[in-house]
Each structure stands twice: as C-alpha cells, then as structure tokens.
Amino acid sequence: MKTLSQRLDEYLALRRSMGFDLSFEERVLRKFTTYAGENGFNRISTPLFLDWKANYGSADNNT
C-alpha cells in the first residue's frame, strides 16, 4: 500500500505536468501528509483533517 506522501508525489507530478505550480499547496499538503503519517493514518478522512487543522495553527477554512 502506498503512503500518503507517495500519493502526494504522484498527485503533484500529474498536476505539474498540466502546468500548475502548486508551490504553496505542496508545502501545506506535505505538512498534512507528515502529520497523518506520524499519527498512523494512511487514508484521508474528515476526522483526520479536523484533527490536523486543530493542530496546524494557522490553518483556516480555505486551507
């Protein structure tokens, strides 16, 4: 099974091949996947996101 970090690498490569920069998005998503991995998650879920958001500090609803 692929980790969320590996899936993120694939996602970013695909989007960048279509011309998107994603510099800011990558920084935020890397923090998210690191948090998920450190806490034993291998799937994205609403509870995971809400927990990360509560611990991320500067995350707002747009994040």
N, CA, C and O atoms as a CHARMM CRD file, in Angstrom:
* protein
*
  252
    1    1 MET  N      0.84000  -1.17300   0.00000 PROA 1      0.00000
    2    1 MET  CA     0.00000   0.00000   0.00000 PROA 1      0.00000
    3    1 MET  C      0.88900   1.24100   0.00000 PROA 1      0.00000
    4    1 MET  O      1.88500   1.30100   0.72000 PROA 1      0.00000
    5    2 LYS  N      0.52400   2.21500  -0.80200 PROA 2      0.00000
    6    2 LYS  CA     1.28800   3.45400  -0.88500 PROA 2      0.00000
    7    2 LYS  C      0.96800   4.35000   0.30500 PROA 2      0.00000
    8    2 LYS  O     -0.15200   4.36400   0.81400 PROA 2      0.00000
    9    3 THR  N      1.97700   5.09400   0.73200 PROA 3      0.00000
   10    3 THR  CA     1.76400   6.06300   1.80600 PROA 3      0.00000
   11    3 THR  C      1.11000   7.31600   1.22300 PROA 3      0.00000
   12    3 THR  O      1.08800   7.51500   0.00800 PROA 3      0.00000
   13    4 LEU  N      0.58400   8.14500   2.10600 PROA 4      0.00000
   14    4 LEU  CA     0.00500   9.40500   1.63900 PROA 4      0.00000
   15    4 LEU  C      1.07500  10.28700   1.00100 PROA 4      0.00000
   16    4 LEU  O      0.77900  11.02900   0.06400 PROA 4      0.00000
   17    5 SER  N      2.29800  10.22000   1.48600 PROA 5      0.00000
   18    5 SER  CA     3.38600  11.00500   0.88900 PROA 5      0.00000
   19    5 SER  C      3.67700  10.55100  -0.53500 PROA 5      0.00000
   20    5 SER  O      3.91900  11.37600  -1.41500 PROA 5      0.00000
   21    6 GLN  N      3.65400   9.25700  -0.76200 PROA 6      0.00000
   22    6 GLN  CA     3.86300   8.73800  -2.11700 PROA 6      0.00000
   23    6 GLN  C      2.71900   9.15000  -3.03400 PROA 6      0.00000
   24    6 GLN  O      2.94400   9.51800  -4.18700 PROA 6      0.00000
   25    7 ARG  N      1.50600   9.09100  -2.52600 PROA 7      0.00000
   26    7 ARG  CA     0.35500   9.50600  -3.32500 PROA 7      0.00000
   27    7 ARG  C      0.41300  10.99900  -3.61200 PROA 7      0.00000
   28    7 ARG  O      0.03300  11.44200  -4.69600 PROA 7      0.00000
   29    8 LEU  N      0.88800  11.77700  -2.64300 PROA 8      0.00000
   30    8 LEU  CA     1.04300  13.20800  -2.86000 PROA 8      0.00000
   31    8 LEU  C      2.06800  13.46500  -3.96600 PROA 8      0.00000
   32    8 LEU  O      1.84400  14.31700  -4.82500 PROA 8      0.00000
   33    9 ASP  N      3.17700  12.74800  -3.95400 PROA 9      0.00000
   34    9 ASP  CA     4.18300  12.90100  -5.01100 PROA 9      0.00000
   35    9 ASP  C      3.56300  12.66100  -6.38800 PROA 9      0.00000
   36    9 ASP  O      3.81600  13.41600  -7.32700 PROA 9      0.00000
   37   10 GLU  N      2.75800  11.61500  -6.50200 PROA 10     0.00000
   38   10 GLU  CA     2.11400  11.30200  -7.77200 PROA 10     0.00000
   39   10 GLU  C      1.12900  12.38900  -8.18200 PROA 10     0.00000
   40   10 GLU  O      1.08000  12.78600  -9.34700 PROA 10     0.00000
   41   11 TYR  N      0.35000  12.86500  -7.22700 PROA 11     0.00000
   42   11 TYR  CA    -0.62600  13.92200  -7.48400 PROA 11     0.00000
   43   11 TYR  C      0.06600  15.19400  -7.96400 PROA 11     0.00000
   44   11 TYR  O     -0.34800  15.79800  -8.95300 PROA 11     0.00000
   45   12 LEU  N      1.11700  15.59500  -7.25800 PROA 12     0.00000
   46   12 LEU  CA     1.82700  16.81200  -7.63900 PROA 12     0.00000
   47   12 LEU  C      2.47200  16.67600  -9.01600 PROA 12     0.00000
   48   12 LEU  O      2.44500  17.61800  -9.80800 PROA 12     0.00000
   49   13 ALA  N      3.04800  15.51500  -9.30600 PROA 13     0.00000
   50   13 ALA  CA     3.65900  15.28700 -10.61600 PROA 13     0.00000
   51   13 ALA  C      2.61700  15.39700 -11.72500 PROA 13     0.00000
   52   13 ALA  O      2.87000  16.00800 -12.76300 PROA 13     0.00000
   53   14 LEU  N      1.46100  14.81300 -11.50600 PROA 14     0.00000
   54   14 LEU  CA     0.39100  14.87800 -12.50400 PROA 14     0.00000
   55   14 LEU  C     -0.07000  16.31200 -12.72600 PROA 14     0.00000
   56   14 LEU  O     -0.16400  16.76900 -13.86600 PROA 14     0.00000
   57   15 ARG  N     -0.35700  17.01700 -11.64300 PROA 15     0.00000
   58   15 ARG  CA    -0.83700  18.40200 -11.76500 PROA 15     0.00000
   59   15 ARG  C      0.22200  19.30400 -12.38500 PROA 15     0.00000
   60   15 ARG  O     -0.10300  20.18000 -13.18700 PROA 15     0.00000
   61   16 ARG  N      1.47600  19.10100 -12.02400 PROA 16     0.00000
   62   16 ARG  CA     2.54800  19.92000 -12.60600 PROA 16     0.00000
   63   16 ARG  C      2.73900  19.61400 -14.08700 PROA 16     0.00000
   64   16 ARG  O      3.12000  20.49200 -14.86100 PROA 16     0.00000
   65   17 SER  N      2.47900  18.39200 -14.47300 PROA 17     0.00000
   66   17 SER  CA     2.57500  18.06000 -15.90500 PROA 17     0.00000
   67   17 SER  C      1.50300  18.78500 -16.71200 PROA 17     0.00000
   68   17 SER  O      1.60800  18.90400 -17.93200 PROA 17     0.00000
   69   18 MET  N      0.46400  19.27000 -16.01800 PROA 18     0.00000
   70   18 MET  CA    -0.59500  20.03800 -16.66500 PROA 18     0.00000
   71   18 MET  C     -0.35100  21.54300 -16.55100 PROA 18     0.00000
   72   18 MET  O     -1.18500  22.34600 -16.96900 PROA 18     0.00000
   73   19 GLY  N      0.80100  21.92000 -15.98100 PROA 19     0.00000
   74   19 GLY  CA     1.16600  23.31800 -15.94100 PROA 19     0.00000
   75   19 GLY  C      0.91100  24.05700 -14.64600 PROA 19     0.00000
   76   19 GLY  O      1.12000  25.26800 -14.58500 PROA 19     0.00000
   77   20 PHE  N      0.46700  23.36800 -13.61200 PROA 20     0.00000
   78   20 PHE  CA     0.21700  24.02600 -12.33200 PROA 20     0.00000
   79   20 PHE  C      1.50400  24.13600 -11.52700 PROA 20     0.00000
   80   20 PHE  O      2.33800  23.23100 -11.56000 PROA 20     0.00000
   81   21 ASP  N      1.67000  25.24500 -10.80000 PROA 21     0.00000
   82   21 ASP  CA     2.86500  25.46600  -9.98600 PROA 21     0.00000
   83   21 ASP  C      2.77000  24.70800  -8.66200 PROA 21     0.00000
   84   21 ASP  O      3.62700  23.87200  -8.37200 PROA 21     0.00000
   85   22 LEU  N      1.76900  24.97800  -7.87500 PROA 22     0.00000
   86   22 LEU  CA     1.45800  24.26800  -6.62500 PROA 22     0.00000
   87   22 LEU  C      2.51300  24.39400  -5.53100 PROA 22     0.00000
   88   22 LEU  O      2.59200  23.52500  -4.66200 PROA 22     0.00000
   89   23 SER  N      3.32600  25.45100  -5.54600 PROA 23     0.00000
   90   23 SER  CA     4.36100  25.61500  -4.51600 PROA 23     0.00000
   91   23 SER  C      3.75600  25.74100  -3.12900 PROA 23     0.00000
   92   23 SER  O      4.15700  25.02200  -2.21400 PROA 23     0.00000
   93   24 PHE  N      2.79800  26.64400  -2.95900 PROA 24     0.00000
   94   24 PHE  CA     2.15500  26.81300  -1.65600 PROA 24     0.00000
   95   24 PHE  C      1.39500  25.55600  -1.26700 PROA 24     0.00000
   96   24 PHE  O      1.49800  25.08200  -0.13600 PROA 24     0.00000
   97   25 GLU  N      0.63600  25.02300  -2.20500 PROA 25     0.00000
   98   25 GLU  CA    -0.16600  23.83800  -1.92900 PROA 25     0.00000
   99   25 GLU  C      0.70400  22.66500  -1.49500 PROA 25     0.00000
  100   25 GLU  O      0.32400  21.89500  -0.61300 PROA 25     0.00000
  101   26 GLU  N      1.87500  22.53100  -2.11800 PROA 26     0.00000
  102   26 GLU  CA     2.75700  21.43900  -1.73800 PROA 26     0.00000
  103   26 GLU  C      3.22700  21.58300  -0.30000 PROA 26     0.00000
  104   26 GLU  O      3.25900  20.59700   0.43700 PROA 26     0.00000
  105   27 ARG  N      3.59100  22.79100   0.11300 PROA 27     0.00000
  106   27 ARG  CA     4.04200  22.98900   1.49500 PROA 27     0.00000
  107   27 ARG  C      2.96100  22.58400   2.49200 PROA 27     0.00000
  108   27 ARG  O      3.24300  21.90200   3.47800 PROA 27     0.00000
  109   28 VAL  N      1.72800  23.00200   2.23500 PROA 28     0.00000
  110   28 VAL  CA     0.62800  22.66900   3.14400 PROA 28     0.00000
  111   28 VAL  C      0.34400  21.17200   3.11600 PROA 28     0.00000
  112   28 VAL  O      0.18800  20.54900   4.16600 PROA 28     0.00000
  113   29 LEU  N      0.27700  20.59800   1.93100 PROA 29     0.00000
  114   29 LEU  CA    -0.03200  19.17300   1.81600 PROA 29     0.00000
  115   29 LEU  C      1.07400  18.29300   2.40000 PROA 29     0.00000
  116   29 LEU  O      0.79200  17.22500   2.94400 PROA 29     0.00000
  117   30 ARG  N      2.31900  18.73100   2.29300 PROA 30     0.00000
  118   30 ARG  CA     3.41900  17.96700   2.91500 PROA 30     0.00000
  119   30 ARG  C      3.25400  17.94700   4.42800 PROA 30     0.00000
  120   30 ARG  O      3.46200  16.91500   5.06800 PROA 30     0.00000
  121   31 LYS  N      2.88000  19.08900   4.99800 PROA 31     0.00000
  122   31 LYS  CA     2.65000  19.12300   6.45000 PROA 31     0.00000
  123   31 LYS  C      1.51100  18.19100   6.83000 PROA 31     0.00000
  124   31 LYS  O      1.57200  17.50200   7.84800 PROA 31     0.00000
  125   32 PHE  N      0.46800  18.17700   6.00100 PROA 32     0.00000
  126   32 PHE  CA    -0.67400  17.30400   6.26500 PROA 32     0.00000
  127   32 PHE  C     -0.27800  15.83200   6.19100 PROA 32     0.00000
  128   32 PHE  O     -0.60800  15.05600   7.08800 PROA 32     0.00000
  129   33 THR  N      0.42500  15.44500   5.12900 PROA 33     0.00000
  130   33 THR  CA     0.79700  14.03100   4.98200 PROA 33     0.00000
  131   33 THR  C      1.79600  13.60600   6.05100 PROA 33     0.00000
  132   33 THR  O      1.77000  12.46100   6.50100 PROA 33     0.00000
  133   34 THR  N      2.68000  14.51800   6.46200 PROA 34     0.00000
  134   34 THR  CA     3.61100  14.20900   7.54700 PROA 34     0.00000
  135   34 THR  C      2.84500  13.98000   8.83800 PROA 34     0.00000
  136   34 THR  O      3.10100  13.01300   9.55600 PROA 34     0.00000
  137   35 TYR  N      1.91800  14.85700   9.13000 PROA 35     0.00000
  138   35 TYR  CA     1.08700  14.71800  10.33200 PROA 35     0.00000
  139   35 TYR  C      0.32100  13.38900  10.29700 PROA 35     0.00000
  140   35 TYR  O      0.26300  12.66700  11.29200 PROA 35     0.00000
  141   36 ALA  N     -0.25700  13.08700   9.15000 PROA 36     0.00000
  142   36 ALA  CA    -1.02200  11.84400   9.01700 PROA 36     0.00000
  143   36 ALA  C     -0.12600  10.63100   9.25500 PROA 36     0.00000
  144   36 ALA  O     -0.48800   9.71700   9.99600 PROA 36     0.00000
  145   37 GLY  N      1.03900  10.63200   8.62400 PROA 37     0.00000
  146   37 GLY  CA     1.96000   9.51400   8.77800 PROA 37     0.00000
  147   37 GLY  C      2.44600   9.33700  10.20800 PROA 37     0.00000
  148   37 GLY  O      2.53600   8.21800  10.71200 PROA 37     0.00000
  149   38 GLU  N      2.75900  10.45700  10.85800 PROA 38     0.00000
  150   38 GLU  CA     3.23900  10.39200  12.23900 PROA 38     0.00000
  151   38 GLU  C      2.16500   9.88900  13.20000 PROA 38     0.00000
  152   38 GLU  O      2.48200   9.39200  14.28000 PROA 38     0.00000
  153   39 ASN  N      0.91100  10.01600  12.81500 PROA 39     0.00000
  154   39 ASN  CA    -0.19200   9.60000  13.67400 PROA 39     0.00000
  155   39 ASN  C     -0.85800   8.31400  13.19700 PROA 39     0.00000
  156   39 ASN  O     -1.94400   7.96600  13.66000 PROA 39     0.00000
  157   40 GLY  N     -0.21000   7.60900  12.27300 PROA 40     0.00000
  158   40 GLY  CA    -0.65400   6.28000  11.87100 PROA 40     0.00000
  159   40 GLY  C     -1.80800   6.23400  10.89100 PROA 40     0.00000
  160   40 GLY  O     -2.44600   5.19100  10.74600 PROA 40     0.00000
  161   41 PHE  N     -2.09400   7.33800  10.21200 PROA 41     0.00000
  162   41 PHE  CA    -3.17200   7.34300   9.22700 PROA 41     0.00000
  163   41 PHE  C     -2.62100   7.03900   7.83900 PROA 41     0.00000
  164   41 PHE  O     -1.54300   7.51300   7.48200 PROA 41     0.00000
  165   42 ASN  N     -3.34700   6.25900   7.06500 PROA 42     0.00000
  166   42 ASN  CA    -2.95500   6.01300   5.68700 PROA 42     0.00000
  167   42 ASN  C     -4.06900   6.35800   4.70300 PROA 42     0.00000
  168   42 ASN  O     -3.94600   6.12900   3.50000 PROA 42     0.00000
  169   43 ARG  N     -5.14800   6.90800   5.23100 PROA 43     0.00000
  170   43 ARG  CA    -6.26500   7.37200   4.40800 PROA 43     0.00000
  171   43 ARG  C     -6.69700   8.74300   4.89200 PROA 43     0.00000
  172   43 ARG  O     -6.61300   9.05000   6.08100 PROA 43     0.00000
  173   44 ILE  N     -7.15500   9.55300   3.97100 PROA 44     0.00000
  174   44 ILE  CA    -7.67300  10.86100   4.33100 PROA 44     0.00000
  175   44 ILE  C     -9.11500  10.69700   4.77600 PROA 44     0.00000
  176   44 ILE  O     -9.91800  10.04200   4.11100 PROA 44     0.00000
  177   45 SER  N     -9.42600  11.30300   5.90700 PROA 45     0.00000
  178   45 SER  CA   -10.79000  11.25800   6.42400 PROA 45     0.00000
  179   45 SER  C    -11.12000  12.61700   7.04100 PROA 45     0.00000
  180   45 SER  O    -10.22900  13.42600   7.30000 PROA 45     0.00000
  181   46 THR  N    -12.38300  12.84800   7.26500 PROA 46     0.00000
  182   46 THR  CA   -12.80100  14.09800   7.90100 PROA 46     0.00000
  183   46 THR  C    -12.21500  14.22200   9.30100 PROA 46     0.00000
  184   46 THR  O    -11.68400  15.28300   9.63000 PROA 46     0.00000
  185   47 PRO  N    -12.28300  13.19100  10.14200 PROA 47     0.00000
  186   47 PRO  CA   -11.68300  13.32300  11.47500 PROA 47     0.00000
  187   47 PRO  C    -10.17600  13.62500  11.42400 PROA 47     0.00000
  188   47 PRO  O     -9.68000  14.41600  12.22600 PROA 47     0.00000
  189   48 LEU  N     -9.45100  13.00300  10.49300 PROA 48     0.00000
  190   48 LEU  CA    -8.02500  13.28400  10.34100 PROA 48     0.00000
  191   48 LEU  C     -7.82000  14.74600   9.98600 PROA 48     0.00000
  192   48 LEU  O     -7.00600  15.42500  10.61100 PROA 48     0.00000
  193   49 PHE  N     -8.54700  15.23900   8.99300 PROA 49     0.00000
  194   49 PHE  CA    -8.38800  16.62600   8.59000 PROA 49     0.00000
  195   49 PHE  C     -8.70200  17.58600   9.73200 PROA 49     0.00000
  196   49 PHE  O     -7.95100  18.53300   9.96700 PROA 49     0.00000
  197   50 LEU  N     -9.80500  17.35100  10.44500 PROA 50     0.00000
  198   50 LEU  CA   -10.18800  18.25800  11.52600 PROA 50     0.00000
  199   50 LEU  C     -9.16300  18.23600  12.66100 PROA 50     0.00000
  200   50 LEU  O     -8.88900  19.27000  13.27000 PROA 50     0.00000
  201   51 ASP  N     -8.59900  17.06700  12.94400 PROA 51     0.00000
  202   51 ASP  CA    -7.56700  16.96800  13.96000 PROA 51     0.00000
  203   51 ASP  C     -6.31500  17.72000  13.52000 PROA 51     0.00000
  204   51 ASP  O     -5.72400  18.45300  14.31200 PROA 51     0.00000
  205   52 TRP  N     -5.90700  17.54600  12.26200 PROA 52     0.00000
  206   52 TRP  CA    -4.74600  18.25600  11.72600 PROA 52     0.00000
  207   52 TRP  C     -4.98400  19.75800  11.75100 PROA 52     0.00000
  208   52 TRP  O     -4.11100  20.52800  12.14900 PROA 52     0.00000
  209   53 LYS  N     -6.16400  20.16300  11.32700 PROA 53     0.00000
  210   53 LYS  CA    -6.47600  21.59100  11.28900 PROA 53     0.00000
  211   53 LYS  C     -6.39700  22.20200  12.68300 PROA 53     0.00000
  212   53 LYS  O     -5.89800  23.31500  12.84700 PROA 53     0.00000
  213   54 ALA  N     -6.88400  21.48300  13.67900 PROA 54     0.00000
  214   54 ALA  CA    -6.84300  21.98500  15.05300 PROA 54     0.00000
  215   54 ALA  C     -5.39500  22.11300  15.55500 PROA 54     0.00000
  216   54 ALA  O     -5.11200  22.94700  16.41500 PROA 54     0.00000
  217   55 ASN  N     -4.49700  21.30400  15.03000 PROA 55     0.00000
  218   55 ASN  CA    -3.10500  21.31200  15.46700 PROA 55     0.00000
  219   55 ASN  C     -2.16700  22.08000  14.54200 PROA 55     0.00000
  220   55 ASN  O     -1.00500  22.29800  14.88500 PROA 55     0.00000
  221   56 TYR  N     -2.65200  22.48800  13.39000 PROA 56     0.00000
  222   56 TYR  CA    -1.80600  23.14400  12.38800 PROA 56     0.00000
  223   56 TYR  C     -1.47900  24.57200  12.76600 PROA 56     0.00000
  224   56 TYR  O     -0.43000  25.08900  12.38100 PROA 56     0.00000
  225   57 GLY  N     -2.34400  25.20600  13.50200 PROA 57     0.00000
  226   57 GLY  CA    -2.07600  26.57400  13.93000 PROA 57     0.00000
  227   57 GLY  C     -2.73000  27.59700  13.02300 PROA 57     0.00000
  228   57 GLY  O     -3.78400  28.14200  13.34900 PROA 57     0.00000
  229   58 SER  N     -2.10400  27.85700  11.88500 PROA 58     0.00000
  230   58 SER  CA    -2.60000  28.92900  11.01800 PROA 58     0.00000
  231   58 SER  C     -3.59000  28.45000   9.96000 PROA 58     0.00000
  232   58 SER  O     -3.94300  29.22000   9.06700 PROA 58     0.00000
  233   59 ALA  N     -4.03800  27.22700  10.03400 PROA 59     0.00000
  234   59 ALA  CA    -4.97500  26.71900   9.04100 PROA 59     0.00000
  235   59 ALA  C     -6.33300  27.41000   9.19800 PROA 59     0.00000
  236   59 ALA  O     -6.86700  27.52100  10.30200 PROA 59     0.00000
  237   60 ASP  N     -6.86600  27.86300   8.08600 PROA 60     0.00000
  238   60 ASP  CA    -8.19700  28.42700   8.11500 PROA 60     0.00000
  239   60 ASP  C     -9.11000  27.58700   7.22500 PROA 60     0.00000
  240   60 ASP  O     -8.67800  26.55500   6.71300 PROA 60     0.00000
  241   61 ASN  N    -10.33200  27.99400   7.03500 PROA 61     0.00000
  242   61 ASN  CA   -11.26900  27.19100   6.25800 PROA 61     0.00000
  243   61 ASN  C    -10.84400  27.05300   4.80000 PROA 61     0.00000
  244   61 ASN  O    -11.20400  26.06900   4.15500 PROA 61     0.00000
  245   62 ASN  N    -10.08700  28.01200   4.26000 PROA 62     0.00000
  246   62 ASN  CA    -9.59500  27.88000   2.88400 PROA 62     0.00000
  247   62 ASN  C     -8.49600  26.83800   2.77400 PROA 62     0.00000
  248   62 ASN  O     -8.32600  26.22300   1.72200 PROA 62     0.00000
  249   63 THR  N     -7.74900  26.63500   3.85200 PROA 63     0.00000
  250   63 THR  CA    -6.69300  25.62800   3.83100 PROA 63     0.00000
  251   63 THR  C     -7.30200  24.25100   3.64600 PROA 63     0.00000
  252   63 THR  O     -6.57800  23.25700   3.60100 PROA 63     0.00000
